[in-house]
Amino acid sequence: MLDKLFENADKVISAAANSNLGFASLIALALSVLACFFFHRSSELIKVSIFTLMLISAGLFIFATGQAEREINTNPIAVSSPTPSPSGTIIPPVPSSPEPPPPIESSVPSSSRSAKELFNIGLQRLSENSSGSISALQESLDKDTNRADAYLLLGRSYLLEFNCEKALESFTQAINATSFYDGYDLSCGFFDQGTVQSVDTVRAFAYYDRGLLSYIYDGDKGKAFEDLRLSEDSIDADREID
């Protein structure tokens, strides 16, 4: 029994010192020892009190040591370092539990996705103000280069990154494109909420965004008013279709 105790003495003392009770008792013991030096000329009552505190602290640390020994004996597998086997080979520690699989969105390569799937990802990221909308929308446009709404969202994504030149370029491409993904809500500004029914609605948004950005970024009032007028014309054309 004593051999086993001495064999694990360093582990037991270390575990006891790291416990709350052991740490507090060591602090109290250290303070009582210091008090012996500072108050060695004090009254007998103070000396007895200091000595009593010293004995109590030592007893509490011994008690904490006993608790630590019992924990080590009941749970001996508490070592994370590699353990040598009887044959001399090193047994590696047990690996931790595997990480959860990544979300389906990130585990599927973008090369296997359709342009519309990538458009949906870009739209979702933009609506959540999360990063990655530019890359998703650009990859969508690489697969289908004639989508007005994708260019519109790409311009707004660049605008959130304060890349005004790229935003203006994307809004212009949205105006020149001739197709869109039906059934999406891309409304903004003074336009009514609702799903986009024609490419003219997308153009109206693009003219509106480009006009405001031209006025704010370039200070071009003439270009801004012209784009806002064209935005209204596109809305009127959309209403005539309805």
C-alpha positions, -999 to 999 in steps of 0.1 A, spaced: 0 0 0 28 24 10 48 15 -21 19 23 -43 13 56 -25 50 66 -29 49 55 -65 20 79 -73 31 106 -48 39 132 -75 5 127 -92 -14 127 -59 2 159 -46 -2 176 -80 -39 166 -82 -45 177 -46 -29 211 -52 -50 216 -83 -82 209 -64 -101 238 -48 -97 224 -13 -60 217 -17 -53 251 -32 -71 269 -5 -54 249 23 -20 256 7 -27 294 6 -39 293 43 -8 273 53 15 297 35 -2 327 52 1 311 86 38 305 81 43 341 72 23 352 102 47 333 124 75 355 113 56 388 115 38 381 148 64 361 167 65 388 194 27 390 197 6 378 226 2 341 233 -34 342 221 -23 353 186 5 327 185 -20 300 194 -44 312 168 -17 312 141 -6 277 151 -41 264 151 -46 278 116 -14 261 105 -26 228 118 -60 231 102 -45 241 69 -21 211 70 -50 188 79 -71 200 50 -43 195 25 -38 160 38 -75 154 34 -74 168 -2 -44 145 -9 -64 115 3 -93 124 -20 -69 128 -49 -54 94 -42 -88 78 -42 -97 94 -76 -65 82 -91 -70 47 -79 -106 46 -91 -98 62 -125 -62 52 -134 -67 60 -171 -62 97 -169 -30 101 -189 -31 116 -223 5 109 -233 14 77 -252 17 46 -231 44 20 -237 32 -15 -240 49 -46 -224 66 -53 -258 81 -18 -259 59 -3 -286 41 30 -281 3 28 -278 -11 61 -291 -38 79 -271 -74 72 -279 -84 98 -306 -111 122 -298 -146 119 -313 -147 128 -350 -159 163 -360 -194 165 -374 -197 164 -411 -198 198 -429 -231 212 -441 -244 199 -473 -240 233 -489 -202 234 -484 -197 196 -490 -210 197 -525 -185 213 -550 -198 243 -569 -188 228 -602 -216 202 -599 -242 228 -590 -265 244 -615 -265 282 -621 -299 285 -604 -287 266 -573 -257 289 -570 -281 319 -575 -302 306 -546 -271 304 -524 -260 339 -533 -295 353 -527 -297 336 -493 -262 348 -482 -270 383 -494 -303 384 -475 -285 372 -443 -257 397 -448 -232 369 -447 -200 365 -467 -197 345 -498 -226 360 -519 -202 374 -545 -184 341 -551 -217 322 -554 -233 347 -578 -202 350 -599 -200 312 -603 -237 312 -612 -231 338 -639 -201 319 -652 -226 291 -659 -253 314 -673 -242 348 -684 -276 363 -693 -294 366 -659 -304 401 -651 -314 393 -615 -280 376 -608 -261 407 -620 -284 429 -599 -277 409 -567 -240 408 -576 -240 446 -578 -256 448 -544 -231 424 -530 -202 445 -543 -219 476 -528 -219 460 -494 -182 455 -498 -178 492 -508 -166 482 -542 -186 509 -561 -169 504 -595 -178 467 -596 -213 475 -584 -219 500 -612 -205 475 -637 -228 448 -624 -259 470 -625 -251 479 -661 -248 442 -670 -282 436 -653 -297 463 -675 -283 446 -706 -293 410 -697 -325 396 -712 -335 367 -688 -342 362 -651 -352 335 -626 -390 337 -621 -406 338 -587 -381 357 -566 -386 389 -545 -360 414 -554 -379 445 -544 -362 476 -529 -365 513 -524 -399 527 -534 -409 496 -554 -438 475 -540 -429 442 -524 -436 412 -545 -421 386 -568 -405 396 -601 -427 389 -631 -406 401 -660 -371 412 -669 -384 448 -670 -389 448 -632 -353 436 -628 -341 464 -651 -361 489 -631 -343 479 -599 -309 480 -617 -316 515 -631 -327 527 -597 -297 512 -578 -273 525 -605 -288 560 -605 -285 564 -567 -250 550 -567 -240 573 -596 -252 603 -576 -235 592 -544 -203 579 -558 -197 600 -589 -218 630 -580 -234 628 -615 -268 643 -610 -276 641 -647 -268 604 -649 -287 597 -617 -319 614 -629 -317 597 -663 -314 563 -646 -343 570 -623 -364 581 -653 -355 549 -671 -364 530 -639 -399 544 -640 -402 536 -677 -392 500 -670 -419 498 -644 -445 512 -668 -434 486 -694 -438 459 -668 -473 471 -659 -483 471 -696 -473 435 -698 -495 426 -668 
